[in-house]
Amino acid sequence: TGETVHLGVLDGNRALYLGKIPGRRRVEISSRVGEFQPLRSTGLGKALLLGEDDAKLREFYRSENGIGQPYEVAEGTWLRRMRDYAKNGYAFDLEENEDRIRCVAAPVRDATGKIRAAISVSSAAHYMDDQRMHALIDDVRGTAEQISHELGWETQEAAPKKKSRQAA
């Protein structure tokens, strides 16, 4: 695709980028493998936090105050977005971390359901309008779920089917 794909993990209060596959378009995205990025402003960082409660989310949000660039999204707005993202299994970066770069991200879970990593797809905002971002949700979330299944995780939808088979 024309988008850049990232893989990252939570490392303390930052997202550590483990992998980056550049897209075919000549879009420069500043992330680098081995680099730490913010949690609250990157799609990857947000996806890594989707399993956290409000108190922990506030802690992560506040830990980045005064570090690096000012963040334009108020804490209350960010928390509401994070609740929606958690409910839907994906997160967006709406040019919050880097000017003119947008991103769709989803968490990767282990066999216990704990979020261990995240993947994201990023590109320039003019390629990633709202329609494109929404079109990518199923692919990004589906890929993260596939990786999660390889790690032994079962989706919530799969669990009831298993129980009903056992009851039969």
C-alpha positions in Angstrom: 0.0 0.0 0.0 0.9 3.6 -0.1 0.8 3.8 3.7 3.6 3.2 6.3 3.1 0.4 8.7 4.5 0.4 12.2 4.8 -2.1 15.1 5.5 -1.0 18.6 5.3 -1.9 22.3 4.8 -0.1 25.6 8.1 0.7 27.3 7.5 2.6 30.5 5.6 5.8 29.6 6.5 5.8 25.9 5.8 3.8 22.7 8.9 2.0 21.5 8.9 1.5 17.7 10.1 -2.0 16.8 9.3 -2.1 13.1 8.5 0.2 10.2 7.6 -0.7 6.6 7.6 2.4 4.4 4.8 2.8 1.9 5.2 3.3 -1.8 4.4 7.0 -1.6 7.2 9.4 -0.9 5.7 10.5 2.4 8.3 11.2 5.1 7.1 10.0 8.5 9.5 10.9 11.2 9.3 7.7 13.3 12.4 5.5 13.4 12.8 1.9 14.6 14.3 1.9 18.1 12.9 5.4 18.8 10.5 6.3 21.6 7.3 8.2 20.7 4.5 9.7 22.9 1.6 7.6 23.9 -1.2 10.2 24.0 -0.6 11.7 20.6 0.4 8.7 18.4 -2.1 6.2 17.1 0.2 3.4 18.1 0.6 4.8 21.6 -3.1 5.1 22.1 -3.7 1.6 20.8 -1.2 0.3 23.5 -3.3 2.0 26.2 -6.8 0.7 25.1 -6.9 -1.8 28.0 -6.3 0.8 30.7 -8.9 2.3 33.1 -9.5 6.0 33.4 -7.2 6.6 36.3 -4.3 5.0 34.4 -5.1 6.8 31.2 -5.1 10.1 33.1 -1.7 9.2 34.6 -0.3 8.4 31.1 -1.8 11.7 29.7 -0.3 13.8 32.5 3.1 12.1 32.3 3.7 13.7 28.9 2.9 17.3 30.1 5.9 19.5 29.6 7.8 16.9 27.5 8.3 17.9 23.9 5.7 19.7 21.9 2.6 21.1 23.4 -0.5 18.9 23.0 -3.6 20.5 21.7 -6.2 17.9 22.8 -7.6 18.6 26.3 -7.5 15.8 28.8 -11.3 15.4 29.0 -11.6 15.2 25.2 -8.7 12.7 25.0 -10.3 10.5 27.7 -13.7 10.5 25.9 -11.9 9.6 22.6 -9.9 6.8 24.4 -13.1 5.3 25.8 -14.6 5.2 22.3 -11.4 3.8 20.8 -11.3 1.1 23.5 -14.9 0.1 22.8 -14.3 -0.2 19.1 -10.8 -1.8 19.2 -8.8 0.9 17.3 -7.3 4.4 17.7 -6.7 7.3 15.4 -3.9 9.9 15.3 -5.5 13.0 13.7 -2.4 15.0 13.0 -1.8 15.2 16.8 1.8 13.9 16.8 3.1 15.2 13.5 1.7 17.9 11.2 -0.1 16.5 8.2 0.3 12.8 9.3 -2.7 10.7 10.2 -2.9 7.1 11.5 -5.1 4.2 12.2 -3.9 1.8 14.9 -5.0 -1.4 16.8 -3.7 -3.4 19.7 -2.1 -6.8 19.6 -3.1 -9.1 22.5 -1.5 -12.2 24.0 -3.3 -15.4 25.1 -4.5 -13.7 28.3 -6.0 -10.8 26.4 -3.4 -8.4 27.6 -2.2 -5.8 25.1 1.4 -6.5 24.3 2.0 -4.5 21.1 0.2 -2.4 18.5 0.3 -1.9 14.8 -0.5 1.2 12.9 -0.9 2.4 9.3 0.1 6.1 8.7 0.2 8.4 5.7 0.0 12.1 4.8 -3.3 13.7 5.7 -4.2 14.4 2.0 -4.1 10.6 1.4 -5.7 9.7 4.7 -8.9 11.7 4.7 -11.7 10.6 7.1 -13.2 8.2 4.5 -9.8 6.5 4.0 -9.2 6.2 7.7 -12.6 4.6 8.3 -12.0 2.2 5.3 -8.7 1.1 7.0 -10.2 0.3 10.4 -11.3 -3.2 9.5 -8.0 -4.1 7.9 -5.9 -2.7 10.7 -8.0 -4.2 13.4 -8.3 -7.5 11.5 -4.6 -7.7 11.1 -4.0 -7.0 14.8 -6.5 -9.7 15.7 -4.8 -12.2 13.3 -1.5 -11.6 15.1 -3.3 -11.8 18.4 -4.8 -15.2 17.4 -1.3 -16.4 16.5 -0.3 -15.5 20.1 -3.2 -17.6 21.5 -5.8 -14.9 22.0 -9.5 -15.6 21.3 -11.8 -12.8 20.4 -14.9 -12.2 22.6 -17.0 -13.3 19.6 -15.2 -16.7 19.4 -15.5 -17.5 23.1 -19.3 -17.9 23.2 -19.3 -20.1 20.2 -16.8 -22.4 22.0 -19.0 -22.5 25.1 -22.1 -23.4 23.1 -20.3 -26.2 21.4 -19.3 -27.6 24.8 -22.9 -27.4 26.0 -24.1 -29.3 22.9 
